[in-house]
Amino acid sequence: MDPAPAAQVQAEQWWRVAEKLLIAWELEGCRQFVSQALGTDPHVSGADDLLTAADVLLVAQRCRIPNG
């Protein structure tokens, strides 16, 4: 069953916020907003990709070896 149109609009808004947070390297915030979007509408276009990108970048950030 597809979500209501209002839920789709809300999910797309959260997706846009998540995208902006990813661009700003606010990875935890990005992950939270894209998770909200997916929870509201699991069919939001590109949300799975955005979540995967945020997860990969978070893991890479945690595994980084400091220089010096």
C-alpha positions in Angstrom: 0.0 0.0 0.0 1.4 3.4 -1.0 1.7 6.1 1.6 -0.7 9.1 1.5 0.4 12.0 -0.7 1.1 14.1 2.4 3.4 11.5 3.7 5.2 11.3 0.4 5.7 15.1 0.5 7.1 14.9 4.0 9.4 12.1 3.1 10.8 14.0 0.1 11.3 17.0 2.3 13.3 14.9 4.8 15.2 13.4 1.9 16.2 16.9 0.7 17.4 17.9 4.2 19.4 14.6 4.3 21.0 15.4 1.0 22.1 18.9 2.2 23.5 17.4 5.3 25.5 14.9 3.3 26.9 17.7 1.2 27.9 19.5 4.4 29.5 16.3 5.8 27.0 16.1 8.7 26.8 12.4 8.3 24.9 11.4 11.5 22.3 14.0 10.8 22.0 12.9 7.2 21.5 9.3 8.3 18.8 10.3 10.8 16.8 12.4 8.2 17.1 9.7 5.5 15.9 7.1 8.0 12.9 9.3 8.8 12.2 9.6 5.1 12.4 5.9 4.6 10.2 5.3 7.6 7.5 7.5 6.2 7.8 6.3 2.6 10.0 3.4 1.8 9.8 4.1 -1.9 11.5 7.6 -1.8 13.7 7.7 -4.9 17.4 7.6 -4.0 16.9 7.3 -0.3 18.5 3.9 -0.1 21.5 5.2 -2.0 21.8 8.2 0.3 21.7 6.0 3.4 24.3 3.7 2.0 26.6 6.7 1.1 26.2 8.1 4.6 26.9 4.7 6.2 30.0 4.1 4.1 31.4 7.6 4.8 30.8 7.2 8.5 32.7 3.9 8.6 35.5 5.4 6.6 35.6 8.4 8.9 35.8 6.1 12.0 38.5 3.9 10.5 40.8 6.8 9.4 44.3 6.5 10.7 45.5 9.9 12.0 48.6 11.4 10.4 51.5 12.1 12.7 
